[in-house]
Amino acid sequence: MQFLLGLRRRGISDPAVLRAMDEVPREHFVESSLMDKAYADQALPIACGQTISQPYVVAFMTEQLGVQANHRVLEVGTGSGYQAAILSRLAREVISVERYRTLAQAAQQRLAALGYDNVEVRSGDGLAGVAERAPYARIMVTAAAEIIPEALLQELAKDGVMVLPLGPHAGPQQLVKLTKGEQGIKQEDLIGVRFVPLLPGKAREL
């Protein structure tokens, strides 16, 4: 209850997003040594030098994405699988791509064990997306890109929405919302954030 109250106090108001945040057991997605911090509003380290985002950022990005029940969603940067699990409660189908094979395999097993059977996790280059399953009504990127990835824009459906952090790894980053319309791409700046960098290619190790 305190978990949801904290999100509401920070402005999260979409009932479907709050329900998803309530339903998904975050403790299954954090390292066992950090279990006591599972519901703290902070990012936590996971394997391969990556992180699980703080709950508020997960909820905020999800709310801004505006996922509907008939949507196919692409997530770039699976990590622990927590964000994919949240999206799975809202979307028809979630395709999630992760450059670290270790993380991708662990996330797929974790999601399957928890019954989130509308999520498909792939190991691959997130900057390239997953073209064969495009177009996507919604795209969420959970690592910071220095420029908007062109391949992901191509995979975004007409009237689609993409939410991603933009900015250098060592400098200020901004969460932005992109909407693809008849007149091109509309960009809305949201909040300042701090994410791990979105790296090209698929990791050779890990």
Helices and strands as residue ranges (DSSP letters): H 2-9, H 15-23, G 26-29, G 32-37, E 44-45, G 47-49, E 51-52, H 55-65, E 72-76, H 82-88, E 93-98, H 101-113, E 119-123, G 126-128, G 131-133, E 136-141, H 150-155, E 156-166, E 173-181, E 184-193
